[in-house]
Amino acid sequence: MPGATQLLFRDDAYLRSTPATVVAVDGNRVELDRTVFYPLGGGQPGDRGTLTTADGQVFTIVDTRKGETPDSVLHLLEEGAAAPAPGTAVTAAIDWDYRHRLMRMHSCMHLLCAVVPGSVTGGQISDGKARLDFDVPGDSLDKDEITAKLNALIEGGHAVETRWITDEELAAQPELIRTMSVKPPTGAGRVRLLDIVGVDLQPCGGTHIRNTAEIGPVVVAKIENKGRQNRRINIAFAG
């Protein structure tokens, strides 16, 4: 599969569709010249949606993954499904309701990092729920307290912004990196930061909402002991 894909979601996570051209097909994997589909990464699932041709033929995308190069994106059809031929003009459209729930929950995980001290040892975002693992003593965490602090930050209506810094700037500020298990990608010259203004700042390539109030009420469903100092905090939407 060739080259780089123009990653439109990096600049506008609210963009739901775009005209695009199929540049390569390998089995059930379709590569476009540009896309609004976010590929699996950073604990966030890949997008799903459709590719629609000018004559109305619809191809269902069931998942999205990263390709072999840093900026290549593979749009996955069901196994055995027909694929549009290279050169075909399509409209690429994400399942917006699904993506928006992931955006809300991903942003909530950044708030959780602000509420809970300690390094993040793992995490996963799902539809309507998510978890983060922290390297902290077990008796230091309280479900009700964390729930209250999260909802206070959500209701506070904090702006959520992205910006870029150089690899060198990140190396000079190691405190920005909260994750022990996954390091932000470097080597391309710059790294994307997610800034919940006045609350949390750390590298992140995922898609996010514009204001914490958009997340809506959440609840700490449970806290699990996953090791001597590894505590898993499970979050879900309250509504």
Secondary structure, 3 states (H helix, E strand, C coil): CCCCCEEHHHCCCCCCEEEEEEEEEECCEEEECEECCCCCECCECCCCEEEEECCCCEEEECEEEECCCCCCEEEECCCCCCCCCCCCEEEEEECHHHHHHHHHHHHHHHHHHHHCCCCEEEEEEECCEEEEEEECCHHHCCHHHHHHHHHHHHHCCCEEEEEEEEHHHHHCCHHHCCECCCCCCCCCCEEEEEEECCCEEEECCCCCCCEHHHCCCEEEEEEEECCCCEEEEEEEECC
